Amino acid sequence: MDETRPEKKAGISMRHSFLLIQALVFALAACDECETHSDCNPGQMCVGGECQAGSTSSDLDIDSDADSDSDSDSDSDTDFESPYSYVLSAFIGESVAFGAHASAMAVVEGGEVTFSHGFGTTDPDGGDPVDPMTIFRIASLTKMLTAAGTLRLVEDGTVDLDAPAIDSIPYLAFDLDPTWAYDMTGRHLLTHSSGMWDYLQLDDIPASQLGDDGLAGFTATGFPSTMYLMAPSGAFWNYSNPNYSLAGLVSEEMSGAYYADYLDEEVFTPLDMSRTFLRPEDVVAAGNFAYGETTYWSAYFPDPIDPFEYDNGWARPAGYAFSTVLDLAKWIAFLRDGDPAVLSDDLREEMMSPQIDTHMLLDMMSYGFGLIVTDGMWVGDDFYDLRVIEHDGAVPGFSSQFFYVPDLDLALITLAAADGAYYYETWATALEVLGDLPTPSSQPDFSMDPDTYYDSYAGEYEDPYNTGGVIVTRSGDGSDLLIEMPDLDALETSYSGVLAPLYRDNFLMTIEGADLQITFIFEDGSPDAATYLRNRSFVGARVPDGTLATKGSPAFAGDERIRSFIDRVTSLPPRPLTSGERAARARATSERR
C-alpha cells in the first residue's frame, strides 16, 4: 500500500468574511448540464441535471413555488425565502463562529437528502471548495458503524452478546485481575458498561497499535498492563473508547477479516457508503478530503492534520473512520428504513432503543448500541415529548454530529474540520422551519431539594486508580453539597469545593479549571445511599466513613497515578453535550438564579 502523505496544495489563507461570501455564492451557483458528478468541475456536483458548486439538494428549487432556471447568472435556483435558507444561514453563521475552514451539512427528510451544503475550503491555507462529498474524520460517529458490524455477527449466531468477551477474544487479559476478562461481555462493550477507563493515545502512539494489525496486536501485548476497571462490569454506563476498540476486535476475530475490511464488506458496501473509509491511504486515494485544524491540541498538532496524522489501528473502531455527510445520510436512511443485507429490523430497532440508562438528564437519556437515545427535546423554550437518536464526536481538528427524530422524519448531519464545532442552533432552526412539531409538553422538573437528596450523596468514596479519596458532605446550613479530595490537596491541585447542582443525582465541579460532571449512582436496593460517584475520568466507590486509604496502603492511588489523572482531565477539551444536555444545563442554571 502507498502510505505516502498527501502533498498539500498551495493556496492563500482566507478571511472568514470571504468564506461567508464564498459559501453564499456556492449555494447560488449553477453551470452546465450533466449526467454524473464527473461531468462537473472540481468542487461541483451533478444535481437535477445541472452542475452545482458546493451544495446539493434533491430539488435545487428548494422552495417548490420558485421558478427553475439553469442560467448560472440567475438567483432563482435557490430561493432564500425557503425554509432551507434559514437552515443554511444558521449553518454558515455557526461555521464562521467556530472558525471552521471546512464544514458540511445535510438535511434528511423522509429518508432522502433534501438539502446539503459545503462551506469553505479543504485546507486552512486554501485548497478546493468543500462540497457534500468532501471526506472528514467522523470521530465517535464511528461507534454506530462498529455496533452494526458486531450485531451482524450476533444475527448470524456467531457472537452471543451475553457471553464473556474472552470467548471471542481468547487472549483478552488484565494483569491486575484475570477474572475481569470473564466478567465482561459483548453487551457490556456495546453499552459502555464494562467499567474500563477511557484510554486513548493521541501522541507517541505505541508501535503495537499501528496499522491493521494494531487492533489485535496491542490487545495481546500492551493492553493487559495498561487497562483497569474503574467499576465492576455491568455496574453502570460510563462512556469509554476501549469498549468499542474491543467490540471491533470481536468482529475481527470472529469474522477472520481485518476490522476495516469486515466493516467495508458488511456495512459500507451494502449501504452504498462508497466514500466511507477506515484506512488513511484509502482517503487519500479517493481525494476531496478536509485537513483538520486544532486549537485544543495545537501543542501536539500545530500543522493542518492530514489523514495519516495520529492514525491508530487499535482506536479505529472507537472513532477513526472517515466519511461524508451524504454517506452518513445513507446511514440515516438505513436507521429509518432498514436493510436486511446489514441487519434484521429487530436488531436495527434495538440499536435505536434504550439498552442502558445513563442516569443523566432525569433518566431521559439512554444509550442504545452505538447511539444515544433521548426521550424528549427542547426547541427554544418549549419541550417536546419526542425521541431523538443522536451522537457526536471529537478528535483533534474535527467535530461530528447528527440528530434524527423518527416521529418528525427529520435528521441533520454536520461535519467540521475544527474543534468544538457542534451545530445546535442549526439543528434548532431545522426543527423550527422543517419539523411538524406537535403541541409542546410540560417541562421536566429540574429542581432538587437538598433536604430530600443531599444526605444520600454524602459519604466517603475511594478511587484507587485516579483521585484517591473523595469526601462529600453537606454545608453547615445544609443548602450546599461540598466535596473534599485530600490526595489532590496534597499535590496542591485546585478544584471547586462546592458541587454545583444540575438536576437529580447530577452536579458540576472543576479540577484545575476543567469542567467535570459528577453523577451519583444508586445500586438496586440502596435508595438511601449512593453506591458510586461517577465521572468519565474517575469513579469513587462508597466506603465506610473513616476507612479511606492513606499513603502507603494497597488501595492508595499513588502520586504518580493522581498526577497522570490530573494531566488527563486538564488536557481534554470540554465534553460534547447532547442537544438535551445542553438545554437542560441552561434551564437548570436559569432556575437556580
C-alpha positions as CSV (number, residue, x, y, z in Angstrom):
1,M,0.0,0.0,0.0
2,D,1.1,3.5,-0.7
3,E,1.2,5.3,2.6
4,T,2.8,8.5,1.3
5,R,1.3,11.5,2.9
6,P,-0.7,13.7,0.5
7,E,1.0,16.7,-1.0
8,K,-0.7,19.8,0.3
9,K,-2.0,22.2,-2.4
10,A,-0.7,25.8,-2.3
11,G,-3.2,28.5,-1.5
12,I,-3.8,31.8,0.2
13,S,-5.2,31.9,3.7
14,M,-8.8,33.4,3.5
15,R,-10.6,35.6,6.0
16,H,-13.8,34.3,7.4
17,S,-15.7,37.2,5.8
18,F,-14.6,35.9,2.4
19,L,-15.6,32.4,3.3
20,L,-19.1,33.6,4.1
21,I,-19.3,35.3,0.7
22,Q,-17.9,32.2,-1.0
23,A,-20.4,29.9,0.7
24,L,-23.3,32.1,-0.4
25,V,-22.0,32.1,-4.0
26,F,-21.7,28.3,-3.9
27,A,-25.3,28.0,-2.8
28,L,-26.5,30.1,-5.8
29,A,-24.1,28.8,-8.5
30,A,-25.1,26.6,-11.4
31,C,-23.3,25.6,-14.6
32,D,-23.5,23.2,-17.5
33,E,-25.9,20.3,-17.8
34,C,-24.6,17.0,-16.6
35,E,-25.5,13.3,-16.1
36,T,-22.9,12.4,-13.4
37,H,-20.6,14.2,-11.0
38,S,-17.7,13.5,-13.3
39,D,-19.2,15.9,-15.9
40,C,-18.8,18.8,-13.5
41,N,-15.8,20.9,-12.5
42,P,-13.8,20.2,-9.3
43,G,-15.8,21.0,-6.2
44,Q,-19.1,20.7,-8.0
45,M,-21.8,18.0,-8.1
46,C,-24.4,16.9,-10.6
47,V,-27.8,17.6,-9.1
48,G,-31.1,17.6,-11.1
49,G,-29.1,17.5,-14.4
50,E,-27.1,20.6,-13.5
51,C,-23.6,21.1,-12.0
52,Q,-23.9,22.8,-8.6
53,A,-20.9,24.1,-6.7
54,G,-20.6,23.3,-3.0
55,S,-24.2,22.4,-2.3
56,T,-26.8,20.0,-3.4
57,S,-30.4,19.1,-2.6
58,S,-32.8,16.5,-4.0
59,D,-34.6,19.5,-5.7
60,L,-32.5,22.6,-6.3
61,D,-35.6,24.7,-6.3
62,I,-35.9,24.1,-2.6
63,D,-39.0,26.2,-2.5
64,S,-41.5,24.3,-4.6
65,D,-43.0,27.6,-5.7
66,A,-39.7,29.0,-7.0
67,D,-39.1,29.2,-10.7
68,S,-36.4,27.0,-12.2
69,D,-33.6,28.4,-14.3
70,S,-30.4,26.7,-15.3
71,D,-28.7,30.1,-16.2
72,S,-25.7,30.5,-13.9
73,D,-26.5,34.2,-13.6
74,S,-29.9,33.5,-12.2
75,D,-30.6,33.6,-8.4
76,S,-33.8,31.6,-8.6
77,D,-32.1,28.2,-8.3
78,T,-32.2,28.7,-4.5
79,D,-35.0,30.7,-3.1
80,F,-33.6,32.4,0.1
81,E,-37.1,32.8,1.4
82,S,-37.4,29.0,1.5
83,P,-37.2,27.1,4.9
84,Y,-33.7,25.8,3.8
85,S,-32.4,29.3,3.5
86,Y,-32.8,29.7,7.3
87,V,-31.0,26.4,8.0
88,L,-28.2,27.4,5.6
89,S,-27.9,30.8,7.3
90,A,-27.6,29.3,10.7
91,F,-25.1,26.7,9.5
92,I,-22.9,29.4,7.8
93,G,-23.1,31.6,10.9
94,E,-22.1,28.8,13.2
95,S,-19.2,27.7,10.9
96,V,-17.8,31.2,11.0
97,A,-18.2,31.4,14.8
98,F,-16.4,28.1,15.2
99,G,-13.5,29.3,13.0
100,A,-14.1,26.2,10.8
101,H,-12.3,26.5,7.5
102,A,-14.2,23.4,6.2
103,S,-17.6,22.1,7.1
104,A,-20.5,20.3,5.5
105,M,-24.1,19.6,6.4
106,A,-27.1,17.6,5.1
107,V,-30.8,17.6,5.9
108,V,-32.6,14.3,5.6
109,E,-36.4,14.2,5.3
110,G,-38.3,11.0,4.6
111,G,-35.1,9.1,4.3
112,E,-33.9,11.4,1.4
113,V,-31.4,14.2,1.3
114,T,-33.4,17.4,0.7
115,F,-30.7,19.9,1.2
116,S,-26.9,19.7,1.7
117,H,-24.1,22.2,1.6
118,G,-20.3,22.5,1.8
119,F,-18.6,25.5,3.4
120,G,-15.0,26.9,3.0
121,T,-12.0,25.1,1.6
122,T,-10.5,21.7,2.3
123,D,-7.2,23.2,3.6
124,P,-7.0,26.1,6.1
125,D,-4.4,27.6,3.7
126,G,-6.6,27.3,0.6
127,G,-7.3,24.2,-1.3
128,D,-10.5,23.2,-3.2
129,P,-14.0,24.3,-2.2
130,V,-15.7,21.9,0.3
131,D,-18.8,20.1,-1.0
132,P,-21.1,17.5,0.4
133,M,-18.9,14.8,-0.9
134,T,-15.8,16.1,1.0
135,I,-14.4,13.5,3.4
136,F,-13.9,14.4,7.1
137,R,-12.9,12.3,10.1
138,I,-16.2,11.5,11.9
139,A,-14.7,10.6,15.3
140,S,-17.2,8.8,17.6
141,L,-19.8,8.5,14.9
142,T,-17.7,5.5,14.1
143,K,-19.2,3.7,17.1
144,M,-22.6,3.2,15.5
145,L,-20.9,1.7,12.4
146,T,-18.9,-0.6,14.7
147,A,-22.0,-1.6,16.6
148,A,-23.7,-2.6,13.4
149,G,-20.8,-4.8,12.4
150,T,-20.8,-6.6,15.7
151,L,-24.6,-7.0,15.7
152,R,-24.3,-8.5,12.2
153,L,-22.4,-11.4,13.8
154,V,-25.0,-11.6,16.6
155,E,-27.7,-12.0,13.9
156,D,-25.9,-15.0,12.2
157,G,-25.3,-16.7,15.6
158,T,-21.5,-16.2,15.6
159,V,-21.5,-13.9,18.6
160,D,-23.5,-14.1,21.8
161,L,-23.7,-10.6,23.4
162,D,-24.2,-12.1,26.9
163,A,-21.2,-14.5,26.7
164,P,-17.8,-13.5,28.2
165,A,-15.8,-11.3,25.7
166,I,-12.9,-13.7,26.2
167,D,-15.0,-16.3,24.2
168,S,-14.5,-14.1,21.2
169,I,-11.0,-12.7,22.1
170,P,-9.1,-15.6,23.6
171,Y,-6.1,-13.5,24.6
172,L,-8.1,-10.8,26.4
173,A,-6.4,-10.3,29.7
174,F,-6.0,-7.9,32.6
175,D,-2.8,-8.0,34.7
176,L,-4.5,-6.5,37.8
177,D,-7.3,-9.1,37.9
178,P,-7.5,-12.0,35.4
179,T,-11.2,-12.6,36.4
180,W,-12.2,-9.3,34.7
181,A,-11.9,-10.9,31.2
182,Y,-14.5,-13.5,32.2
183,D,-16.9,-11.0,33.8
184,M,-17.0,-8.7,30.7
185,T,-19.5,-9.4,27.9
186,G,-20.1,-8.1,24.4
187,R,-23.2,-6.3,25.7
188,H,-21.1,-4.5,28.2
189,L,-18.8,-3.3,25.4
190,L,-21.6,-2.0,23.2
191,T,-23.3,-0.3,26.1
192,H,-20.2,1.3,27.7
193,S,-20.8,-0.6,30.9
194,S,-17.6,-2.7,31.1
195,G,-16.1,-0.3,33.7
196,M,-12.8,0.2,31.7
197,W,-11.1,3.5,32.0
198,D,-11.1,5.7,28.9
199,Y,-7.7,5.0,27.4
200,L,-6.8,6.7,24.1
201,Q,-3.3,7.5,22.9
202,L,-3.2,10.6,20.6
203,D,0.5,11.1,20.5
204,D,3.6,8.9,21.0
205,I,1.4,6.0,19.8
206,P,2.9,2.6,20.6
207,A,4.0,0.7,17.5
208,S,1.8,-2.2,18.6
209,Q,-1.3,0.0,17.9
210,L,-0.4,1.0,14.4
211,G,-1.9,-0.3,11.1
212,D,-4.4,-3.2,10.5
213,D,-2.5,-5.4,13.0
214,G,-2.8,-2.8,15.8
215,L,-6.3,-3.9,17.0
216,A,-5.2,-7.4,17.9
217,G,-1.5,-6.5,18.4
218,F,-2.0,-4.0,21.2
219,T,-4.8,-6.0,22.9
220,A,-2.4,-9.0,23.1
221,T,0.6,-7.0,24.3
222,G,0.3,-3.6,25.9
223,F,-3.4,-3.7,26.9
224,P,-3.2,-6.2,29.8
225,S,-0.8,-3.9,31.7
226,T,-2.4,-0.7,30.7
227,M,-6.1,-1.4,31.4
228,Y,-8.0,-1.5,34.6
229,L,-11.7,-1.3,35.6
230,M,-13.0,1.7,37.5
231,A,-16.1,-0.3,38.4
232,P,-17.3,-3.9,38.0
233,S,-18.5,-4.8,34.5
234,G,-22.3,-4.2,34.3
235,A,-22.5,-1.8,37.2
236,F,-23.4,1.2,35.2
237,W,-22.9,3.2,31.9
238,N,-19.7,5.2,31.7
239,Y,-18.5,6.3,28.2
240,S,-15.1,4.8,27.3
241,N,-13.4,4.3,24.0
242,P,-11.8,0.9,24.7
243,N,-15.3,-0.6,24.8
244,Y,-15.6,-0.1,21.0
245,S,-12.0,-1.0,20.3
246,L,-12.7,-4.4,21.8
247,A,-16.1,-4.6,20.0
248,G,-14.3,-4.0,16.7
249,L,-11.8,-6.7,17.7
250,V,-14.7,-9.1,18.3
251,S,-15.8,-8.6,14.7
252,E,-12.2,-9.1,13.5
253,E,-11.6,-12.3,15.5
254,M,-15.0,-13.9,14.7
255,S,-15.1,-12.9,11.0
256,G,-11.5,-13.8,10.2
257,A,-11.0,-10.5,8.4
258,Y,-9.3,-7.2,9.4
259,Y,-11.8,-4.9,11.1
260,A,-11.6,-2.3,8.2
261,D,-12.2,-5.0,5.6
262,Y,-15.1,-6.6,7.5
263,L,-16.9,-3.3,8.0
264,D,-16.5,-2.3,4.4
265,E,-17.9,-5.6,3.2
266,E,-20.7,-6.0,5.8
267,V,-21.8,-2.4,6.3
268,F,-20.4,0.2,3.9
269,T,-20.8,-1.7,0.7
270,P,-24.4,-2.9,1.2
271,L,-25.4,0.7,2.1
272,D,-23.5,2.2,-0.8
273,M,-21.3,4.3,1.5
274,S,-18.6,4.5,-1.1
275,R,-16.8,7.4,0.4
276,T,-16.5,6.0,4.0
277,F,-13.1,4.6,5.0
278,L,-11.1,3.4,7.9
279,R,-7.6,3.5,6.3
280,P,-6.0,6.9,5.6
281,E,-4.4,5.7,2.4
282,D,-7.9,5.0,1.0
283,V,-9.0,8.5,1.9
284,V,-6.0,10.0,0.0
285,A,-6.7,7.8,-3.0
286,A,-10.4,8.9,-3.0
287,G,-9.4,12.6,-2.9
288,N,-11.5,15.6,-1.9
289,F,-10.8,15.4,1.9
290,A,-10.6,18.0,4.6
291,Y,-7.4,18.8,6.6
292,G,-8.1,19.3,10.3
293,E,-7.1,22.3,12.3
294,T,-7.0,22.1,16.1
295,T,-6.7,24.6,18.9
296,Y,-7.2,22.3,21.9
297,W,-4.3,20.0,20.8
298,S,-2.2,22.6,19.0
299,A,0.8,21.8,21.1
300,Y,0.8,18.2,19.6
301,F,-0.6,19.1,16.1
302,P,0.5,22.6,15.1
303,D,0.1,22.0,11.4
304,P,-3.0,21.1,9.4
305,I,-3.9,17.5,10.1
306,D,-3.8,15.1,7.2
307,P,-5.4,11.7,7.1
308,F,-2.3,9.9,8.3
309,E,-1.9,12.0,11.4
310,Y,-2.4,10.1,14.7
311,D,-3.7,7.1,12.8
312,N,-4.2,4.3,15.2
313,G,-5.4,0.8,14.3
314,W,-6.4,0.0,17.8
315,A,-8.6,3.1,18.1
316,R,-10.2,2.8,14.7
317,P,-13.4,1.1,15.8
318,A,-13.9,3.7,18.5
319,G,-13.5,6.9,16.5
320,Y,-11.2,6.9,13.5
321,A,-13.5,6.4,10.5
322,F,-13.7,9.0,7.6
323,S,-17.0,9.8,5.8
324,T,-19.1,12.4,4.2
325,V,-22.5,14.0,5.0
326,L,-24.0,12.3,2.0
327,D,-22.7,8.8,3.0
328,L,-24.0,9.4,6.6
329,A,-27.3,10.4,5.1
330,K,-27.4,6.8,3.7
331,W,-26.8,5.6,7.2
332,I,-29.8,7.7,8.4
333,A,-31.9,6.1,5.7
334,F,-30.8,2.7,7.0
335,L,-31.9,3.6,10.5
336,R,-35.2,4.7,9.1
337,D,-36.0,2.0,6.6
338,G,-33.6,-0.8,7.3
339,D,-31.7,-3.1,5.0
340,P,-31.7,-6.9,5.6
341,A,-28.3,-7.1,3.9
342,V,-26.9,-5.4,7.0
343,L,-29.3,-6.1,9.9
344,S,-32.7,-7.5,10.6
345,D,-35.3,-4.9,11.5
346,D,-35.4,-6.3,15.1
347,L,-31.7,-5.7,15.7
348,R,-31.8,-2.3,13.9
349,E,-34.6,-1.2,16.2
350,E,-32.6,-2.5,19.2
351,M,-29.7,-0.2,18.1
352,M,-32.1,2.8,18.4
353,S,-33.8,1.6,21.6
354,P,-32.6,2.3,25.2
355,Q,-30.3,-0.5,26.3
356,I,-28.9,1.1,29.4
357,D,-29.8,4.2,31.5
358,T,-27.0,6.8,31.6
359,H,-28.5,8.2,34.9
360,M,-28.3,11.7,33.2
361,L,-31.0,14.1,32.1
362,L,-33.5,12.9,34.7
363,D,-33.2,9.3,33.2
364,M,-34.4,10.6,29.8
365,M,-31.0,9.9,28.2
366,S,-30.1,6.3,27.5
367,Y,-27.6,4.5,25.3
368,G,-28.6,2.1,22.6
369,F,-25.9,0.2,20.6
370,G,-23.6,2.9,19.4
371,L,-26.3,5.6,19.6
372,I,-27.6,8.0,22.2
373,V,-31.3,7.8,22.8
374,T,-33.0,10.8,24.4
375,D,-36.7,10.7,25.2
376,G,-37.5,14.4,24.9
377,M,-36.1,17.5,23.3
378,W,-36.2,21.3,23.6
379,V,-36.8,23.8,20.8
380,G,-36.2,27.2,22.2
381,D,-38.1,27.3,25.5
382,D,-40.5,24.6,24.5
383,F,-40.2,20.9,25.5
384,Y,-41.5,18.1,23.2
385,D,-42.0,14.5,24.2
386,L,-40.2,13.2,21.1
387,R,-37.4,10.7,20.9
388,V,-34.1,11.9,19.5
389,I,-31.5,9.5,18.1
390,E,-28.1,11.2,18.1
391,H,-24.4,11.0,18.6
392,D,-21.4,13.4,18.4
393,G,-17.7,13.0,18.1
394,A,-14.4,14.8,18.6
395,V,-10.8,14.1,17.6
396,P,-8.1,16.7,17.2
397,G,-9.1,19.1,14.4
398,F,-12.5,17.5,13.7
399,S,-16.1,17.6,15.1
400,S,-19.1,15.5,14.0
401,Q,-22.7,15.4,15.0
402,F,-26.1,14.0,13.9
403,F,-29.6,14.2,15.1
404,Y,-32.6,12.1,14.0
405,V,-36.2,12.4,15.2
406,P,-38.2,9.5,13.8
407,D,-41.6,11.0,14.7
408,L,-40.7,14.1,12.6
409,D,-38.9,12.1,9.9
410,L,-36.2,14.7,10.1
411,A,-32.4,14.4,10.5
412,L,-29.4,16.7,10.3
413,I,-25.8,15.7,9.9
414,T,-22.8,18.1,10.4
415,L,-19.1,17.6,9.9
416,A,-16.4,20.2,10.5
417,A,-12.6,20.5,10.4
418,A,-12.4,22.3,13.7
419,D,-12.6,21.6,17.4
420,G,-15.8,22.1,19.3
421,A,-18.0,22.7,16.2
422,Y,-21.4,21.5,17.3
423,Y,-24.3,22.9,15.4
424,Y,-27.1,23.2,18.0
425,E,-28.5,26.4,16.5
426,T,-28.6,24.9,13.0
427,W,-30.5,21.9,14.4
428,A,-32.9,24.2,16.3
429,T,-33.5,26.1,13.2
430,A,-34.2,23.0,11.2
431,L,-36.7,21.8,13.8
432,E,-38.5,25.2,13.7
433,V,-38.8,25.6,10.0
434,L,-38.9,22.0,8.7
435,G,-40.3,19.9,11.6
436,D,-44.0,19.5,12.0
437,L,-43.8,20.0,15.7
438,P,-46.7,18.9,18.0
439,T,-48.1,20.8,20.9
440,P,-45.3,21.4,23.5
441,S,-45.3,19.1,26.5
442,S,-45.0,20.1,30.1
443,Q,-41.4,20.9,31.2
444,P,-39.3,18.4,33.2
445,D,-38.7,19.4,36.8
446,F,-35.0,20.2,37.3
447,S,-35.5,21.2,40.9
448,M,-33.5,19.3,43.5
449,D,-34.4,19.8,47.2
450,P,-31.3,19.4,49.3
451,D,-33.2,18.0,52.2
452,T,-34.7,15.3,50.0
453,Y,-31.5,14.2,48.2
454,Y,-28.2,15.5,49.7
455,D,-27.9,13.1,52.6
456,S,-28.0,10.2,50.2
457,Y,-25.0,11.6,48.4
458,A,-22.9,12.4,51.5
459,G,-20.2,10.0,52.5
460,E,-16.7,8.8,51.6
461,Y,-15.7,7.3,48.2
462,E,-12.5,5.8,47.1
463,D,-10.9,5.6,43.6
464,P,-7.6,3.6,43.9
465,Y,-6.5,4.5,40.3
466,N,-7.1,8.2,39.9
467,T,-8.2,10.6,42.6
468,G,-7.7,8.6,45.8
469,G,-10.2,9.5,48.5
470,V,-13.3,11.7,47.9
471,I,-15.3,13.1,50.8
472,V,-18.8,14.5,50.2
473,T,-20.6,16.4,53.0
474,R,-23.4,18.9,53.4
475,S,-22.6,22.5,54.3
476,G,-23.5,23.8,57.8
477,D,-26.9,25.1,56.7
478,G,-27.5,22.1,54.5
479,S,-28.0,24.1,51.3
480,D,-24.8,23.1,49.5
481,L,-23.0,19.8,48.8
482,L,-19.3,20.0,49.5
483,I,-16.5,17.9,48.0
484,E,-13.1,17.3,49.5
485,M,-10.2,15.4,47.7
486,P,-7.4,15.0,50.2
487,D,-4.9,13.4,47.8
488,L,-5.4,16.2,45.3
489,D,-4.9,18.7,48.2
490,A,-1.6,17.1,49.0
491,L,-0.5,17.8,45.4
492,E,-1.8,21.4,45.7
493,T,-4.3,20.7,42.9
494,S,-7.1,23.3,42.7
495,Y,-10.7,22.2,42.4
496,S,-14.1,23.5,43.3
497,G,-15.1,22.7,46.8
498,V,-18.9,23.1,46.2
499,L,-20.7,20.8,43.8
500,A,-23.0,22.9,41.5
501,P,-26.4,21.2,41.2
502,L,-27.7,20.4,37.7
503,Y,-30.7,18.1,38.4
504,R,-31.3,15.0,40.4
505,D,-28.1,13.0,41.1
506,N,-26.0,15.2,38.8
507,F,-23.6,18.1,39.6
508,L,-20.8,20.0,38.1
509,M,-17.3,20.6,39.5
510,T,-14.0,21.8,38.2
511,I,-10.5,20.4,38.6
512,E,-7.7,22.8,37.6
513,G,-10.3,24.7,35.6
514,A,-11.7,21.7,33.7
515,D,-15.4,21.2,34.0
516,L,-16.5,17.7,35.1
517,Q,-20.0,16.3,35.6
518,I,-20.5,14.2,38.7
519,T,-23.3,11.6,38.8
520,F,-24.3,9.7,41.9
521,I,-25.2,6.1,41.1
522,F,-27.5,4.0,43.3
523,E,-27.4,0.2,43.1
524,D,-30.6,-1.6,43.3
525,G,-31.7,-1.9,46.9
526,S,-29.7,1.1,48.1
527,P,-32.0,4.1,47.7
528,D,-30.8,5.7,50.9
529,A,-27.1,6.0,50.0
530,A,-25.4,6.4,46.6
531,T,-23.0,3.5,45.8
532,Y,-20.8,5.3,43.3
533,L,-19.7,8.8,42.5
534,R,-19.1,8.7,38.7
535,N,-17.3,10.8,36.1
536,R,-16.0,9.6,32.8
537,S,-12.4,10.0,34.1
538,F,-12.8,8.7,37.6
539,V,-15.2,6.7,39.7
540,G,-15.3,6.6,43.5
541,A,-16.9,3.6,45.3
542,R,-18.5,4.3,48.6
543,V,-16.6,3.0,51.6
544,P,-17.5,3.1,55.3
545,D,-16.7,6.5,56.8
546,G,-13.3,6.8,58.3
547,T,-11.8,4.0,56.2
548,L,-10.3,5.9,53.2
549,A,-6.9,4.6,52.1
550,T,-3.8,6.5,53.2
551,K,-0.4,6.8,51.6
552,G,1.4,3.5,51.7
553,S,-1.8,1.4,51.8
554,P,-2.5,-1.0,48.9
555,A,-5.6,0.9,47.9
556,F,-3.9,4.3,47.7
557,A,-3.8,5.6,44.1
558,G,-0.3,7.0,44.4
559,D,1.0,10.4,43.5
560,E,2.1,9.3,40.0
561,R,-1.3,8.0,39.1
562,I,-3.0,11.1,40.6
563,R,-0.7,13.4,38.5
564,S,-1.5,11.3,35.4
565,F,-5.2,11.7,36.1
566,I,-4.9,15.5,36.5
567,D,-2.9,15.8,33.3
568,R,-5.6,13.7,31.5
569,V,-8.6,15.7,32.6
570,T,-6.9,19.1,32.1
571,S,-5.7,18.3,28.6
572,L,-9.0,17.3,27.1
573,P,-11.5,19.8,25.5
574,P,-15.0,20.2,27.0
575,R,-17.1,17.0,26.5
576,P,-19.6,17.4,23.7
577,L,-23.1,17.6,25.1
578,T,-26.2,16.1,23.5
579,S,-28.8,18.6,22.5
580,G,-30.9,17.7,25.6
581,E,-28.0,18.0,28.0
582,R,-27.2,21.5,26.6
583,A,-30.7,22.7,27.0
584,A,-31.1,21.1,30.4
585,R,-27.9,22.7,31.7
586,A,-29.1,26.1,30.6
587,R,-32.5,25.6,32.2
588,A,-31.1,24.2,35.4
589,T,-28.7,27.2,35.7
590,S,-31.5,29.6,35.0
591,E,-33.8,28.0,37.6
592,R,-31.0,28.3,40.3
593,R,-30.7,32.1,39.7
